[in-house]
Amino acid sequence: MKKSLAVTGKGGCGKTTLAALMVRALVEAGHTPVLAVDADPNTNLDAALGVKIEQTVGDVREEGLQKIESLPAGLTRTEFLRLRTQEALVEADGFDLLAMGRPEGPGCYCFANSILRGAVDQISANYACTVIDCEAGLEHLSRRTTRNLDDLVVLADPSVRSLETAARIVKLAATLKVQIKNCHLVLSRVRNGVPQLLQEAARERGLEIEGIVPDDEEIRSLDEQGKPLIKVSSENAVFLAARQLLETIGWQTK
């Protein structure tokens, strides 16, 4: 299995939690190492996974632009950017993490971004599974700083307003240069099942709810204490939901 998946949706709906627990499920299923990509400039995936990011791809880009005139003899800017991107990888038990970091500042980034796209593509090609935690919306994908995707999981909280946001994301995804094979709508923080009203609202917007992630006290407690979310118990309802969702969309975890 060689597949790539991204999790997106409106802010605060639990994207990072779901992405982190999907990484754990894939690691436990033996698809190692998994590549986890934090595509949100406000990096949080490292904390959820219990590791520490020291440098992001955005930092590498800025460093490359600053050092363009002072690189060691024989080292091209292309080689420098690719080397430093590889060094930005955080290696952990069963997975590696790469943080994309901040978007471009003022100035011309065309060349640097082109090289970085190639470097990230080259890195991710070495992994059987890639899980991307996107920022709210699809800005990361629209900048084309990642490879094509097998699956895009659009996460929404159980409200009509959030479903409207999800529908816009799915519509936008169809217009991007990044090829996305399948989009999946998932409801997060669900209590006592999905109301019929929301099921009908989803269908009215051309969507089908393919999975739910329950509201969960253990996750909330770990988050409040600043502990890694990947450390939830093996029978945790959110972890089991993440594993089941992977199975539902065709990723083997058992």
N, C-alpha and C positions, 0 to 999 in steps of 0.2 A: 504494500500500500504506500503510495506516494501522493499525498493530498495536502491541500492548503485551505484554510478556513479563516474567516474574519468575523468578529462580533462587533456590531455597531448598534446605534439607537440613540434616543435622547439622553441628555446628561442625567446621571443619578439613577438610572434604571438597573444597574447591577452588571454592566458589561465586564468590568474587570474581574468581579467575582466569578462569573460564568467562564470567562477565558481561563482563569487560573485553575479552576476545577476541571475543565476540559484537558488542560495540560497534565494534571495529575492522573486523570482517567487513562489518557493515552500512554503515559509512562508506566502505569500499573499493568496495562495491557501488553507491554513489551515493545511498543513502537519507539524505541529510544535510539539516539537522543531526539527529543522533540525540540523544534525551534519555536520559542515564544518571542513574539515581536510586540513591543509596546509602541503603538503608533500615536499615542496621545501625548502632546507636548507637556502636559501636567502628569508626568510619569508616576504611576501607582502600581503597575503590574509587578515591579520588583518587590515591593512590600508584601503584596498578596502572595507571592511565590517564596518569600522568605530569603531573598538575596538582595545584594546592594549594587546598584548601577553607579559606576564611577565616571563613565563617559558615554555620550550619545552620538548618534550619527550626525546630528546637528552640530555638536561640538567639533566633530572631525571636519565637517565642511568649513566652519569658521576658522579652524586652525589651518586648514589647507590654504584658504584665501589669505590669511595673515602671513604665512610662511612661504608664499609663492616665490619670493626673491632670495630666500635663505635656506633652501633645501640642500642636503648634503650632495656633494658632487656625484653624478651618475644616477641620482634618484629623481625620476620625473614626478610631476604632480600627480599623474595618474597612478603611478606605483605607490606614492605616499598615501593617497586617499584610500586605496584598496588595502594597504597594509594596516593603516590606522583603524579602518572599519572592522577588520578582522580582530584587532586588538580590543575593540570596544565590546566584543562578545563576553558575556558573563557565563562561565561554565558552572553547572550545578549537577546534582545527582539525578541523572536521567533526562535533563533538559538543558538547553542553553538559552540565554535571553539577550536580545538585541533591542535597545531603545532608540527610536528614531529621533526623539527630542524636538527642539523648537523648530518652527518653520523659518523660512528665509527672512533675513533683515533687509535693509537697504543695500543696493548694489546688484551686480550681475552674478547670478548663481547658475546659469545655464550649463556651463561646462562641468562645474563641480557636481551638480545634481545628476547629470548624465553619467558621470563616472560612479557616483554613489549608487545609482539604480543598478548599474552593472555589478557593483560589488555586493549589494544586498541580494541580487538574483543569484550570483555565484555562491554566496554563503548558503542561501535557502535551498539550492539545488542539492546540497549534501545531506539533507534531512528527509526522512520519510514523511514526517508530518510537520506542518507549520500552522501555528495558531496566532492570529493577529488580534490584539485588543485595540480597536480603533477609537479615535476621539469621537465626540458626538457628531453624527452626520457622516459624510463620506469625503471630507476634505483630504485626508491622507490618500485615499484611493484616487481622487480626482487629480492629485499631483503626480500620479503614476510613479510612486516610490515603492511599489511592491509588484510582485508577479501576478499573473492571472490567478483567479480563485476558483476552487471547486465549489465552495459553499460560502454564502454570506448569511449569517444569522442576524436578523433584525430583532432586537430586544425592545419590548414595550411594557410599560406598567399597565395594570388593568384599568384603563380609562379610555374613553372615546377620543379624547384629545391626543393621547399618546399613540393611538391607532392611526390617527390622521398624520402624525409625524412619521410613523412607520411606512405608511402608504407613499408619502413623498420620497422617502429614502429608497424604496423599491423602484419607484418610477425613475428617480435620478440614476440609480445603479444601471438601468438599461441604456443610459446615454453615455456612459463612461467608456473610455478606450480600453480599460481593464476588462477582460472577459470574465464574467461571473456566470458559472454554469447553473447554479441553483440558489434561489433566495428562500429563506425560511423565517416565518414570523413566530416568535416565541414570547409568551407573556411571563413577566417576572413578578415576584412578590405577591403571588396569588394566594388568597385565603378562601377555603371552602369552595374550590372549583371555579370555573369560568361562567359568569352569568350569561344567560341566553342573549341578553341585549348586546354584549360584547361580541359574541359569536356572529350575530347578525350584522353588527356594525363592521366587523372584519370582512365578511362576505360582500357587503355593499361596496367595499373599497377594493374588491378583487383579491382579497387575501384569505388565507386559510391558516388558522392557528395550529401549528404542528407540534407544539410542546409547551409545557408550563414549568416555571421555576417557583417553588413555594416560598412564602415568607418564612424566615427561620430565625429562631432565637440564638442558636449556637453561632451562626454566621454574624449576627448582630453583636454578640458578646465579644467575639474575636476582633471584630472591627473596632469596637469601642476601646479595647485594650491595646490596640496596635499590634496584634499578633498576626502571623501569616495565616491567610485564609486557607491555604493549601493543607494546613494541619487539622482540618475538621475531621471528625470521626468517620470511619469507613461506612457507617450506616446513616450519615447525615443526609437529610432529605434533599438538600440542594445538590450535594455531590452525586447522589443517585440520579437526580434529575438531569444533571450534566452528562452523566454516562449514558443514560437512556436516550437523551437527545442525539448524542453522537451515533448511537445505534440506529435511531429512527432515520437519520439522514444518510446512513450508509457507511459510517466509520466503525470499524470493528474494535470493540473494547472488551470482549469476553472470550 
